[in-house]
Amino acid sequence: MLETSARLLRLLSLLQTTREWTGPQLAARLGVSTRTVRKDVERLRELGYPVHAQPGAAGGYQLGAGARMPPLLLDDEEAVAVVVGLRTAAGGLEESSLRALTKLEHVLPSRLRHRVTTLQAATVAAPDQRPPVDPAVLTTIAAACRDHERLRFDYQRHDGTTTRRDVEPHRLVHAHRRWYLVGWDTARGDWRTFRVDRTALRTPNGPRFTPREPPHDDLAAYVTEGLTSAFRKIRATVRLHGPADRFTEHLADWGAVEPVDQHTCLLHTAGDSHEMLAFYLGLLDTDFDVLDPPELAGHLHHLGRRFLRATGNPG
């Protein structure tokens, strides 16, 4: 039979699997009586764990959400995944990630610390030049989205100037390793996308509002498309000879991929010039057809003749 402290940890670990347990099931797993299970559940409640109990034959015990954050139990795989994730996120969320990482690594068993070190040693990450995002700002915006409260903030635009915004927040979107807020700009009467790291929130929040229909069913695609075309004046649609899942991730920074059938898909993109679009299209390892604009097709035709002449074959 397990000692009381070890048994409590084992009970907590079972309850954290998110399934509902009956008293007899827990008693069998722990090797104790159902009366002992009831006493152990009360001890967990005294420690701050909200263990819910449903009486009756169909009832059981389940760990719920409480008023404060109690300690968590992680198995080996979960602990390694959290440490690696926190090390990756530390540059983007700064202090809160670093505090959590310090606490977890302090109690990490040596065998797991070795696994984390080995994984990190075999991984190369590109330097992250993103400005840090304050987690308190993210949670404040998320709460305003949930409660349908207007947000007032100073926003730094791309040219460095600052404007004051009054926005009905809809959703936070994490795209291209940055956080964005999609909301209705009340002064401009239209949907806008804001980089969270460029916002300086003003308090208190504004009045409550009635939520509007979002600008797109897929807000991640909406933000990606907006980022792609925001500062590119020439838009193009190209049919790629290949299934969409072959290109979706690879072209995420350059446009939106729309499935057509199992053999083709459409790429909706934009560029500063026909020359730039032609250059990037030439890098694609697939055949393609330019559907729009005709000027891009003409430029590719002209470019193709130049390339043929460069090989000694005038075509």
Backbone as numpy.savetxt, mean C-alpha at the origin, in Angstrom:
# Nx Ny Nz CAx CAy CAz Cx Cy Cz
1.63 -31.22 31.98 0.78 -30.03 31.98 1.67 -28.78 31.98
1.29 -27.81 31.20 2.06 -26.58 31.12 1.95 -25.77 32.39
3.03 -25.08 32.79 2.96 -24.14 33.89 2.04 -22.98 33.51
1.57 -22.28 34.54 0.54 -21.26 34.31 1.00 -20.19 33.32
2.19 -19.61 33.50 2.64 -18.54 32.61 2.81 -19.04 31.18
3.41 -20.22 31.02 3.59 -20.78 29.68 2.23 -21.11 29.07
1.31 -21.59 29.91 -0.02 -21.93 29.40 -0.76 -20.69 28.93
-0.62 -19.57 29.65 -1.26 -18.33 29.23 -0.74 -17.87 27.87
0.57 -17.98 27.68 1.15 -17.60 26.39 0.64 -18.52 25.28
0.54 -19.80 25.56 0.03 -20.74 24.57 -1.43 -20.45 24.26
-2.23 -20.14 25.29 -3.63 -19.79 25.08 -3.76 -18.54 24.23
-2.94 -17.55 24.55 -2.98 -16.30 23.78 -2.60 -16.55 22.32
-1.61 -17.41 22.10 -1.19 -17.73 20.74 -2.32 -18.39 19.97
-3.05 -19.27 20.62 -4.19 -19.93 19.96 -5.29 -18.92 19.62
-5.59 -18.02 20.56 -6.65 -17.04 20.33 -6.29 -16.05 19.23
-4.97 -15.81 19.02 -4.55 -14.85 18.01 -4.61 -15.41 16.59
-5.04 -16.66 16.44 -5.16 -17.21 15.10 -6.45 -16.76 14.42
-7.23 -15.90 15.10 -8.45 -15.26 14.60 -9.64 -16.20 14.45
-9.50 -17.48 14.75 -10.64 -18.37 14.71 -11.30 -18.42 16.09
-12.51 -18.95 16.14 -13.23 -19.07 17.41 -13.00 -20.47 17.98
-12.70 -20.52 19.27 -12.43 -21.79 19.94 -13.52 -22.07 20.98
-13.94 -23.31 21.08 -14.82 -23.70 22.18 -13.96 -24.01 23.39
-14.62 -24.00 24.57 -13.89 -24.33 25.80 -13.25 -25.70 25.75
-13.99 -26.74 25.34 -13.38 -28.08 25.28 -12.22 -28.16 24.29
-12.30 -27.44 23.17 -11.18 -27.46 22.21 -9.92 -26.87 22.83
-10.06 -25.73 23.51 -8.90 -25.12 24.16 -8.37 -26.02 25.27
-9.27 -26.62 26.03 -8.84 -27.51 27.11 -8.03 -28.68 26.57
-8.48 -29.24 25.43 -7.77 -30.38 24.84 -6.40 -29.95 24.33
-6.30 -28.76 23.71 -5.02 -28.30 23.19 -4.02 -27.98 24.30
-4.54 -27.52 25.45 -3.67 -27.11 26.55 -3.46 -28.21 27.58
-4.26 -29.27 27.50 -4.13 -30.35 28.46 -4.63 -30.00 29.84
-5.71 -29.21 29.91 -6.28 -28.79 31.20 -7.79 -28.97 31.14
-8.45 -28.62 32.23 -9.91 -28.70 32.27 -10.51 -27.42 31.71
-11.81 -27.47 31.38 -12.50 -26.28 30.88 -12.58 -25.21 31.97
-12.61 -25.64 33.23 -12.62 -24.69 34.34 -11.31 -23.89 34.37
-10.18 -24.57 34.12 -8.89 -23.88 34.07 -8.85 -22.92 32.90
-9.44 -23.32 31.77 -9.49 -22.43 30.60 -10.22 -21.15 30.96
-11.35 -21.27 31.67 -12.11 -20.08 32.07 -11.28 -19.17 32.97
-10.53 -19.77 33.90 -9.68 -18.96 34.78 -8.57 -18.27 33.99
-7.97 -18.99 33.03 -6.90 -18.40 32.23 -7.43 -17.26 31.35
-8.64 -17.43 30.85 -9.25 -16.35 30.06 -9.45 -15.10 30.91
-9.85 -15.27 32.16 -10.01 -14.13 33.05 -8.66 -13.45 33.32
-7.59 -14.25 33.45 -6.26 -13.67 33.65 -5.85 -12.83 32.43
-6.14 -13.33 31.23 -5.83 -12.57 30.02 -6.61 -11.26 29.97
-7.85 -11.31 30.41 -8.66 -10.09 30.44 -8.09 -9.07 31.42
-7.58 -9.56 32.55 -6.97 -8.65 33.53 -5.71 -8.00 32.96
-5.05 -8.68 32.04 -3.84 -8.13 31.41 -4.15 -7.20 30.25
-5.44 -7.06 29.93 -5.82 -6.13 28.87 -6.23 -6.76 27.56
-6.27 -8.09 27.50 -6.68 -8.75 26.26 -8.20 -8.92 26.24
-8.89 -8.36 25.24 -10.35 -8.46 25.18 -10.80 -9.80 24.62
-10.94 -10.79 25.47 -11.39 -12.11 25.05 -12.90 -12.17 25.18
-13.57 -12.34 24.04 -15.02 -12.41 24.02 -15.47 -13.86 24.18
-16.56 -14.05 24.89 -17.09 -15.39 25.12 -18.56 -15.42 24.77
-18.95 -16.44 24.01 -20.36 -16.66 23.67 -20.81 -17.93 24.37
-21.85 -17.84 25.23 -22.31 -19.04 25.93 -23.10 -19.96 25.01
-23.31 -21.18 25.47 -24.14 -22.13 24.73 -23.32 -23.10 23.92
-24.03 -24.08 23.33 -23.36 -25.14 22.57 -22.60 -24.60 21.37
-23.13 -23.53 20.75 -22.49 -22.97 19.56 -21.53 -21.84 19.90
-21.34 -21.60 21.20 -20.51 -20.48 21.62 -19.04 -20.84 21.66
-18.24 -19.88 22.12 -16.81 -20.11 22.21 -16.07 -18.85 22.58
-14.76 -18.90 22.49 -13.90 -17.77 22.85 -13.25 -17.20 21.59
-13.13 -15.88 21.59 -12.49 -15.21 20.46 -11.83 -13.93 20.95
-10.62 -13.66 20.42 -9.89 -12.45 20.80 -10.37 -11.29 19.93
-10.82 -10.21 20.59 -11.33 -9.06 19.87 -10.42 -7.86 20.00
-10.91 -6.72 19.52 -10.16 -5.47 19.60 -10.51 -4.76 20.91
-9.51 -4.20 21.56 -9.73 -3.54 22.84 -9.47 -2.05 22.77
-9.43 -1.44 23.96 -9.24 0.01 24.05 -7.76 0.40 23.99
-6.87 -0.55 24.25 -5.44 -0.25 24.18 -4.72 -1.42 23.53
-3.51 -1.19 23.12 -2.74 -2.20 22.40 -2.04 -3.14 23.37
-2.46 -4.41 23.46 -1.77 -5.35 24.33 -0.58 -5.96 23.60
0.32 -6.65 24.34 1.44 -7.33 23.67 0.93 -8.39 22.69
1.68 -8.62 21.63 1.33 -9.62 20.63 2.32 -10.77 20.67
1.86 -11.94 20.26 2.73 -13.09 20.12 2.88 -13.40 18.64
4.13 -13.56 18.19 4.40 -13.87 16.79 5.17 -15.18 16.71
4.83 -16.01 15.70 5.64 -17.20 15.49 6.91 -16.80 14.73
7.80 -17.75 14.48 9.10 -17.44 13.88 8.96 -16.76 12.53
8.11 -17.31 11.66 7.96 -16.74 10.32 7.39 -15.32 10.39
6.42 -15.11 11.27 5.81 -13.79 11.40 6.83 -12.77 11.92
7.63 -13.18 12.89 8.63 -12.26 13.46 9.64 -11.84 12.41
10.13 -12.78 11.61 11.10 -12.44 10.56 10.46 -11.51 9.55
9.21 -11.79 9.15 8.54 -10.96 8.16 8.34 -9.53 8.67
7.99 -9.39 9.95 7.77 -8.05 10.52 9.07 -7.27 10.61
10.15 -7.93 11.03 11.44 -7.23 11.14 11.91 -6.76 9.78
11.85 -7.64 8.78 12.27 -7.25 7.43 11.40 -6.12 6.90
10.08 -6.22 7.15 9.18 -5.16 6.70 9.46 -3.83 7.37
9.74 -3.86 8.66 10.04 -2.62 9.37 11.36 -2.02 8.92
12.36 -2.87 8.66 13.63 -2.34 8.16 13.43 -1.67 6.81
12.56 -2.25 5.99 12.28 -1.67 4.68 11.52 -0.37 4.81
10.57 -0.33 5.76 9.70 0.84 5.89 10.31 1.96 6.72
11.39 1.68 7.42 11.93 2.66 8.36 12.28 3.98 7.70
12.74 3.94 6.45 13.07 5.17 5.76 11.86 5.98 5.37
10.70 5.32 5.22 9.51 6.04 4.80 8.65 6.51 5.94
8.65 5.77 7.06 7.81 6.15 8.18 8.63 6.60 9.38
9.94 6.57 9.23 10.85 7.15 10.20 10.65 6.68 11.63
10.37 7.59 12.56 10.51 7.32 13.99 9.68 6.14 14.47
8.41 6.06 14.05 7.54 4.99 14.56 8.04 3.62 14.13
8.48 3.49 12.87 9.02 2.21 12.41 10.31 1.87 13.14
11.15 2.85 13.37 12.41 2.61 14.07 12.17 2.18 15.51
11.19 2.80 16.18 10.89 2.40 17.56 10.41 0.96 17.61
9.48 0.60 16.71 8.97 -0.76 16.69 10.07 -1.75 16.34
10.94 -1.38 15.41 12.04 -2.26 15.01 13.00 -2.48 16.18
13.31 -1.43 16.92 14.21 -1.55 18.06 13.63 -2.49 19.12
12.36 -2.34 19.42 11.73 -3.20 20.42 11.75 -4.66 19.99
11.43 -4.91 18.73 11.33 -6.29 18.26 12.70 -6.94 18.16
13.68 -6.22 17.65 15.02 -6.81 17.52 15.66 -7.06 18.89
15.25 -6.29 19.90 15.80 -6.46 21.25 15.45 -7.83 21.82
14.28 -8.35 21.50 13.83 -9.63 22.05 13.89 -10.76 21.03
14.41 -10.49 19.83 14.45 -11.51 18.79 15.45 -12.59 19.15
15.06 -13.87 19.12 16.02 -14.95 19.40 17.17 -14.93 18.40
18.33 -15.43 18.83 19.52 -15.36 17.98 19.32 -16.11 16.67
18.60 -17.24 16.70 18.40 -18.00 15.45 17.59 -17.20 14.44
16.61 -16.39 14.93 15.81 -15.57 14.02 16.59 -14.34 13.59
17.41 -13.79 14.50 18.23 -12.64 14.14 19.20 -13.03 13.03
19.72 -14.26 13.09 20.62 -14.74 12.04 19.88 -14.85 10.72
18.64 -15.31 10.72 17.86 -15.41 9.49 17.61 -14.04 8.88
17.28 -13.07 9.74 17.04 -11.71 9.25 18.32 -11.13 8.65
19.45 -11.32 9.35 20.72 -10.79 8.86 21.10 -11.41 7.53
20.88 -12.72 7.42 21.20 -13.41 6.16 20.35 -12.87 5.02
19.07 -12.69 5.27 18.17 -12.17 4.25 18.56 -10.76 3.83
18.88 -9.92 4.81 19.27 -8.54 4.51 20.59 -8.50 3.74
21.52 -9.40 4.08 22.82 -9.41 3.40 22.68 -9.80 1.94
21.66 -10.59 1.63 21.46 -11.04 0.25 20.55 -10.12 -0.53
20.15 -9.01 0.07 19.21 -8.09 -0.57 19.87 -6.76 -0.81
19.70 -6.21 -2.00 20.23 -4.89 -2.34 19.06 -3.96 -2.60
19.01 -2.84 -1.90 17.94 -1.87 -2.07 18.51 -0.57 -2.63
17.81 0.00 -3.59 18.25 1.27 -4.15 18.06 2.36 -3.10
18.91 3.39 -3.11 18.77 4.49 -2.15 17.38 5.11 -2.25
16.77 5.36 -1.11 15.42 5.93 -1.06 15.53 7.42 -0.78
15.16 8.21 -1.78 15.25 9.65 -1.66 13.90 10.28 -1.31
12.92 9.45 -0.97 11.60 10.00 -0.66 11.60 10.78 0.65
10.87 11.90 0.68 10.71 12.59 1.96 9.92 11.71 2.92
10.27 11.73 4.22 9.53 10.91 5.17 8.10 11.41 5.34
7.20 10.47 5.64 5.79 10.79 5.90 5.52 10.57 7.37
4.96 11.56 8.02 4.63 11.46 9.44 3.44 10.53 9.61
3.59 9.41 10.35 2.45 8.50 10.54 1.25 9.19 11.16
1.46 10.20 12.00 0.34 10.92 12.62 -0.50 11.63 11.56
0.17 12.13 10.50 -0.57 12.77 9.41 -1.41 11.74 8.67
-0.84 10.56 8.42 -1.59 9.52 7.73 -2.82 9.10 8.53
-2.66 8.92 9.83 -3.80 8.49 10.65 -4.85 9.59 10.76
-4.41 10.85 10.80 -5.38 11.96 10.85 -6.19 12.01 9.56
-5.52 11.86 8.42 -6.22 11.87 7.14 -7.16 10.67 7.03
-6.68 9.51 7.46 -7.52 8.31 7.40 -8.77 8.48 8.26
-8.62 9.07 9.44 -9.78 9.31 10.30 -10.76 10.28 9.66
-10.24 11.31 8.98 -11.11 12.27 8.30 -11.86 11.60 7.15
-11.20 10.68 6.44 -11.89 9.91 5.40 -13.02 9.08 6.00
-12.72 8.45 7.13 -13.71 7.59 7.77 -14.90 8.39 8.31
-14.62 9.55 8.92 -15.66 10.34 9.56 -16.30 11.37 8.64
-15.84 11.44 7.38 -16.38 12.39 6.40 -16.27 13.83 6.92
-15.05 14.19 7.33 -14.78 15.55 7.79 -13.82 16.24 6.83
-14.10 17.48 6.52 -13.23 18.23 5.62 -11.84 18.40 6.24
-10.85 18.41 5.35 -9.48 18.67 5.77 -9.05 20.04 5.25
-8.35 20.78 6.10 -7.78 22.06 5.70 -6.28 21.96 5.83
-5.56 22.24 4.76 -4.11 22.11 4.82 -3.44 23.04 3.81
-2.17 23.35 4.10 -1.32 24.08 3.17 -0.63 23.05 2.30
-0.66 23.28 0.99 -0.11 22.29 0.07 0.99 22.90 -0.78
2.14 22.25 -0.79 3.27 22.71 -1.59 3.19 22.10 -2.97
3.06 22.93 -3.99 2.95 22.46 -5.36 4.33 22.13 -5.93
4.33 21.59 -7.15 5.59 21.16 -7.77 6.54 22.32 -7.98
6.01 23.51 -8.19 6.90 24.66 -8.43 7.40 25.30 -7.15
7.05 24.71 -6.00 7.53 25.21 -4.72 6.60 26.19 -4.03
5.58 26.70 -4.74 4.63 27.62 -4.12 3.66 26.86 -3.24
3.06 27.57 -2.29 2.15 26.94 -1.34 0.76 27.55 -1.47
-0.25 26.69 -1.48 -1.64 27.14 -1.53 -2.40 26.51 -0.38
-3.46 27.17 0.04 -4.32 26.63 1.10 -5.48 25.88 0.47
-5.74 24.67 0.95 -6.77 23.82 0.36 -7.82 23.45 1.39
-9.06 23.34 0.91 -10.18 22.83 1.70 -10.72 21.64 0.93
-10.56 20.43 1.48 -10.78 19.21 0.71 -11.70 18.25 1.47
-12.60 17.62 0.72 -13.39 16.51 1.25 -12.61 15.23 0.96
-11.92 14.67 1.96 -11.04 13.51 1.70 -11.85 12.25 1.42
-11.37 11.47 0.46 -12.07 10.23 0.11 -11.24 8.99 0.48
-10.02 8.88 -0.05 -9.19 7.71 0.23 -7.70 8.08 0.19
-6.92 7.33 0.96 -5.47 7.35 0.85 -5.05 6.24 -0.11
-4.12 6.55 -1.00 -3.64 5.58 -1.97 -2.12 5.52 -1.89
-1.58 4.31 -1.77 -0.12 4.13 -1.77 0.28 3.67 -3.16
0.96 4.54 -3.90 1.35 4.25 -5.28 2.75 4.78 -5.53
3.52 4.00 -6.28 4.89 4.40 -6.64 5.70 4.77 -5.39
5.46 4.03 -4.30 6.21 4.16 -3.05 5.98 5.53 -2.38
4.85 6.14 -2.68 4.46 7.37 -2.00 3.00 7.26 -1.56
2.62 8.14 -0.62 1.24 8.22 -0.17 0.54 9.41 -0.84
-0.68 9.15 -1.35 -1.47 10.19 -2.00 -2.87 10.24 -1.38
-3.42 11.44 -1.34 -4.80 11.64 -0.89 -5.65 12.00 -2.10
-6.73 11.25 -2.30 -7.71 11.58 -3.33 -8.90 12.24 -2.64
-9.23 13.44 -3.06 -10.32 14.17 -2.41 -10.93 15.20 -3.33
-12.09 15.70 -2.91 -12.82 16.72 -3.66 -12.37 18.11 -3.18
-11.74 18.87 -4.07 -11.28 20.21 -3.75 -12.48 21.15 -3.86
-12.92 21.69 -2.73 -14.15 22.48 -2.72 -14.00 23.79 -3.48
-12.82 24.39 -3.47 -12.61 25.67 -4.16 -12.58 25.48 -5.67
-12.05 24.36 -6.13 -11.92 24.11 -7.56 -13.09 23.30 -8.11
-13.91 22.76 -7.23 -15.08 22.01 -7.67 -14.74 20.77 -8.47
-13.67 20.06 -8.09 -13.25 18.90 -8.86 -12.39 17.99 -7.97
-12.22 16.75 -8.44 -11.36 15.81 -7.73 -9.90 16.16 -7.94
-9.11 16.02 -6.90 -7.69 16.30 -6.97 -6.92 15.20 -6.21
-5.66 15.03 -6.60 -4.76 14.08 -5.94 -3.62 14.87 -5.30
-3.35 14.62 -4.02 -2.34 15.37 -3.28 -1.30 14.41 -2.71
-0.03 14.77 -2.82 1.02 14.02 -2.15 0.99 14.35 -0.66
0.91 13.31 0.17 0.76 13.53 1.61 1.99 14.22 2.20
3.19 13.91 1.68 4.39 14.51 2.26 4.49 16.00 1.97
3.61 16.53 1.11 3.61 17.96 0.81 2.48 18.71 1.52
1.76 18.03 2.39 0.65 18.66 3.09 1.07 19.07 4.50
0.57 20.20 4.93 0.74 20.67 6.31 -0.66 20.90 6.85
-1.15 19.94 7.64 -2.53 19.97 8.10 -2.77 21.13 9.05
-3.97 21.71 8.92 -4.42 22.74 9.86 -5.51 22.14 10.73
-5.55 22.52 11.97 -6.56 22.01 12.89 -7.44 23.16 13.37
-8.67 22.86 13.73 -9.32 21.55 13.65 -9.79 21.23 12.24
-10.32 20.01 12.06 -10.89 19.65 10.77 -12.12 20.50 10.49
-12.52 20.55 9.23 -13.70 21.30 8.84 -14.98 20.54 9.14
-16.10 21.02 8.66 -17.39 20.38 8.94 -17.52 19.03 8.24
-18.50 18.26 8.67 -18.78 16.97 8.04 -19.42 17.21 6.67
-19.30 16.22 5.79 -19.84 16.35 4.44 -20.47 15.02 4.02
-21.33 15.10 3.01 -21.93 13.90 2.44 -21.00 13.34 1.37
-20.57 12.09 1.50 -19.62 11.54 0.54 -20.15 11.59 -0.90
-19.26 11.85 -1.84 -19.59 11.87 -3.26 -19.19 10.55 -3.92
-19.72 10.33 -5.11 -19.28 9.18 -5.89 -17.81 9.38 -6.26
-16.97 8.38 -6.06 -15.54 8.54 -6.36 -15.32 8.75 -7.85
-14.19 9.33 -8.23 -13.93 9.62 -9.64 -13.64 8.38 -10.48
-13.38 7.25 -9.82 -13.02 6.03 -10.55 -13.28 4.84 -9.65
-13.66 3.71 -10.26 -13.88 2.50 -9.47 -12.57 1.97 -8.90
-11.49 2.15 -9.64 -10.17 1.70 -9.21 -9.32 2.93 -8.93
-9.26 3.35 -7.66 -8.54 4.57 -7.33 -7.04 4.43 -7.53
-6.49 3.23 -7.37 -5.06 3.04 -7.62 -4.74 3.33 -9.08
-5.59 2.82 -9.99 -5.39 3.10 -11.42 -5.61 4.57 -11.72
-6.57 5.18 -11.03 -6.85 6.61 -11.23 -5.63 7.46 -10.85
-5.02 7.15 -9.72 -3.85 7.91 -9.28 -2.67 7.66 -10.21
-2.47 6.40 -10.60 -1.36 6.07 -11.50 -1.49 6.79 -12.83
-2.69 6.80 -13.38 -2.90 7.48 -14.66 -2.66 8.98 -14.51
-3.12 9.55 -13.40 -2.91 10.98 -13.17 -1.45 11.33 -13.04
-0.68 10.47 -12.34 0.74 10.73 -12.19 1.47 10.61 -13.52
0.99 9.70 -14.35 1.65 9.48 -15.64 1.48 10.67 -16.57
0.28 11.26 -16.56 -0.04 12.29 -17.55 -0.02 13.72 -17.01
0.28 13.89 -15.73 0.17 15.22 -15.12 1.02 16.26 -15.84
2.25 15.90 -16.20 3.15 16.87 -16.81 3.60 16.43 -18.21
2.80 15.59 -18.85 3.09 15.12 -20.19 1.96 15.53 -21.12
2.29 16.28 -22.15 1.26 16.93 -22.95 0.73 16.08 -24.10
1.45 14.99 -24.48 1.01 14.17 -25.60 0.55 12.82 -25.07
-0.71 12.48 -25.32 -1.26 11.20 -24.88 -1.30 10.23 -26.05
-1.13 8.96 -25.76 -1.10 7.96 -26.81 -1.76 6.68 -26.32
-2.34 5.95 -27.28 -2.90 4.63 -27.02 -2.25 3.65 -27.98
-1.68 2.59 -27.42 -0.92 1.62 -28.21 -1.44 0.23 -27.89
-1.64 -0.58 -28.95 -2.02 -1.98 -28.74 -0.76 -2.82 -28.68
-0.56 -3.51 -27.55 0.60 -4.36 -27.35 0.25 -5.80 -27.69
1.15 -6.50 -28.35 0.93 -7.88 -28.74 1.38 -8.80 -27.60
0.53 -8.93 -26.63 0.82 -9.76 -25.47 -0.27 -9.57 -24.43
-0.44 -10.52 -23.51 -1.47 -10.40 -22.47 -1.14 -9.29 -21.48
-2.19 -8.73 -20.86 -2.01 -7.59 -19.96 -1.11 -7.93 -18.78
-1.23 -9.16 -18.22 -0.45 -9.47 -17.03 1.05 -9.51 -17.30
1.43 -9.54 -18.57 2.85 -9.51 -18.92 3.43 -8.11 -18.76
2.58 -7.08 -18.85 3.07 -5.71 -18.88 2.63 -4.86 -17.69
1.59 -5.28 -16.97 0.98 -4.41 -15.96 1.99 -3.89 -14.95
2.78 -4.79 -14.35 3.74 -4.36 -13.33 4.92 -3.61 -13.96
5.38 -4.08 -15.09 6.56 -3.49 -15.74 6.29 -2.05 -16.18
5.06 -1.77 -16.61 4.73 -0.45 -17.14 3.94 0.40 -16.15
3.96 0.03 -14.87 3.14 0.75 -13.88 3.51 2.22 -13.79
4.79 2.55 -14.00 5.23 3.94 -13.89 5.03 4.74 -15.18
4.57 4.07 -16.22 4.52 4.73 -17.52 3.12 4.84 -18.10
2.16 4.13 -17.53 0.81 4.23 -18.06 -0.09 3.16 -17.49
-1.31 3.13 -18.01 -2.31 2.15 -17.57 -2.48 1.10 -18.65
-2.44 -0.17 -18.23 -2.60 -1.29 -19.15 -4.02 -1.81 -19.06
-4.70 -1.89 -20.21 -6.09 -2.33 -20.27 -6.18 -3.66 -21.02
-6.66 -4.73 -20.37 -6.76 -6.02 -21.06 -7.75 -5.95 -22.22
-7.43 -6.65 -23.31 -8.34 -6.78 -24.45 -8.75 -8.24 -24.61
-7.79 -9.11 -24.81 -8.03 -10.55 -24.85 -6.76 -11.23 -24.38
-6.68 -12.56 -24.55 -5.52 -13.29 -24.03 -4.25 -13.05 -24.83
-4.38 -12.36 -25.98 -3.22 -12.14 -26.83 -2.81 -10.67 -26.92
-3.69 -9.74 -26.59 -3.37 -8.32 -26.75 -3.91 -7.51 -25.57
-3.38 -6.29 -25.43 -3.86 -5.34 -24.43 -3.56 -3.93 -24.94
-4.15 -2.94 -24.28 -3.94 -1.55 -24.65 -3.09 -0.85 -23.60
-2.15 -0.05 -24.05 -1.36 0.80 -23.16 -1.77 2.24 -23.37
-2.29 2.87 -22.30 -2.64 4.29 -22.33 -1.52 5.05 -21.62
-0.80 5.87 -22.36 0.36 6.54 -21.80 0.43 7.98 -22.28
1.48 8.67 -21.88 1.65 10.07 -22.26 3.12 10.41 -22.23
3.50 11.46 -22.95 4.90 11.88 -22.99 5.03 13.34 -23.33
6.23 13.86 -23.15 6.49 15.26 -23.46 6.60 15.50 -24.95
6.94 14.46 -25.72 7.14 14.61 -27.16 6.94 13.27 -27.84
6.74 13.31 -29.18 6.66 12.08 -29.94 7.98 11.33 -29.91
9.10 12.06 -29.85 10.41 11.44 -29.79 10.57 10.61 -28.52
10.11 11.17 -27.39 10.24 10.44 -26.13 9.36 9.19 -26.13
8.13 9.32 -26.65 7.24 8.17 -26.72 7.83 7.09 -27.61
8.38 7.49 -28.75 8.97 6.52 -29.66 10.13 5.79 -29.01
10.94 6.53 -28.25 12.09 5.93 -27.57 11.65 4.83 -26.61
10.67 5.13 -25.75 10.23 4.16 -24.76 9.51 2.98 -25.40
8.72 3.25 -26.44 8.05 2.15 -27.12 9.07 1.21 -27.76
10.18 1.77 -28.26 11.22 0.95 -28.84 11.90 0.03 -27.85
11.82 0.38 -26.57 12.42 -0.45 -25.53 11.57 -1.65 -25.16
10.30 -1.65 -25.57 9.41 -2.75 -25.22 9.79 -3.99 -26.02
9.86 -5.10 -25.35 10.23 -6.35 -26.01 8.98 -7.03 -26.56
8.27 -6.33 -27.43 7.07 -6.88 -28.04 6.69 -6.05 -29.26
5.90 -6.63 -30.15 5.35 -5.85 -31.27 4.20 -5.00 -30.75
3.92 -3.92 -31.43 2.83 -3.04 -31.00 2.28 -2.28 -32.21
1.07 -1.76 -32.05 0.41 -0.94 -33.07 0.00 0.38 -32.43
0.34 1.49 -33.06 -0.06 2.80 -32.56 -1.48 3.09 -33.03
-2.39 3.26 -32.09 -3.77 3.57 -32.42 -4.03 5.07 -32.41
-3.29 5.80 -31.57 -3.49 7.24 -31.48 -2.31 7.83 -30.70
-1.78 8.99 -31.11 -2.20 9.86 -32.23 -1.50 9.46 -33.53
-2.03 9.85 -34.68 -1.40 9.51 -35.96 -0.01 10.12 -36.10
0.24 11.26 -35.45 1.57 11.87 -35.54 2.64 10.96 -34.96
2.29 10.19 -33.91 3.26 9.26 -33.33 3.57 8.15 -34.32
2.55 7.63 -35.00 2.78 6.59 -36.01 3.67 7.13 -37.13
3.43 8.38 -37.54 4.26 8.97 -38.58 5.70 9.13 -38.14
5.90 9.51 -36.88 7.27 9.67 -36.38 7.98 8.33 -36.32
7.27 7.27 -35.91 7.88 5.94 -35.87 8.26 5.47 -37.28
7.41 5.78 -38.26 7.70 5.42 -39.64 8.99 6.12 -40.11
9.07 7.41 -39.81 10.27 8.16 -40.18 11.50 7.62 -39.46
11.35 7.30 -38.18 12.47 6.78 -37.40 12.90 5.41 -37.91
11.92 4.59 -38.30 12.24 3.27 -38.82 13.06 3.33 -40.10
12.73 4.28 -40.99 13.50 4.44 -42.23 14.93 4.88 -41.93
15.11 5.73 -40.93 16.46 6.15 -40.54 17.26 4.97 -40.03
16.63 4.11 -39.23 17.33 2.96 -38.69 17.72 1.99 -39.81
16.83 1.82 -40.77 17.14 0.94 -41.89 18.33 1.48 -42.69
18.35 2.77 -42.91 19.47 3.36 -43.64 20.78 3.18 -42.86
20.68 3.24 -41.53 21.89 3.06 -40.72 22.47 1.66 -40.85
21.65 0.69 -41.23 22.15 -0.68 -41.40 22.61 -0.95 -42.83
22.52 0.06 -43.71 22.90 -0.14 -45.10 21.79 -0.68 -45.95
20.59 -0.80 -45.37 19.43 -1.29 -46.11 18.39 -0.18 -46.16
18.25 0.49 -47.30 17.30 1.61 -47.36 15.85 1.17 -47.24
15.58 -0.12 -47.24 14.23 -0.61 -46.97 13.30 -0.55 -48.13
